[in-house]
């Protein structure tokens, strides 16, 4: 066979291989775009559903049940859901004072707190939380709690969706009914009855501030046996409650 013919054959093989590669990349790109669009659609529908329907359980509750390897019928439910108007106004103000004072003015991300957190890290004052109530709802209702880049990215994404489709009232209502207040206390009603023996509608300002004070570490701090740090947080929250708006 002549050298020229061999060269043409080799070039033809390369062209064929290149065409197959482009076809594969095009198919992969199309499938990737379809997958991303499907995920966006599913998550939007998921967030829209909970605009009208109360979440039956949190991801953490489901994870805990799975890890226990229960063989009986699962009892993974938020059992004592309370409408926002039936929750003490002192609680509503206390969680804003303790967790997210700019809740009504931001859109899911408190950039003032984020900047301050970076400043504290740079000045070696320690790590401070910058999560808003919206971000906490995103990870409690929709996500796992392991800290990694993908979880944080998903948390930011869900926070944007929540702020787009839910009212601030709905965000606060779901937060108060799903937040973890320690062992056997999922949501404000269970926490109120467990720690103070009273419905959440009847909590006093001091009790509401105490519950808000332990939220950063509900398995470490106790609202019925508070240490000095918790008592200081309670007093600060009580002061700040006076200037917090009442979300109706």
Secondary structure, DSSP 4 states (H G I P E B T S, - for coil): --HHHHHHHHHHHHHHHHHHHHHHHHHHHHHHHHHHHHHHHHHHHHHHHHHHS--SS-HHHHHHHHHTT--S-----------GGGS-HHHHHHHHHHH-TTTTTSSS--HHHHHHHHHHHHTTS-------HHHHHHHHHHS----SHHHHHHHHHHHHHHHHHS-HHHHHHHHHHH-B-STT-BSHHHHHHHHHSS-GGG--HHHHHHHHHTGGGTTT--SSS--HHHHHHHHHHHHHHTT-----
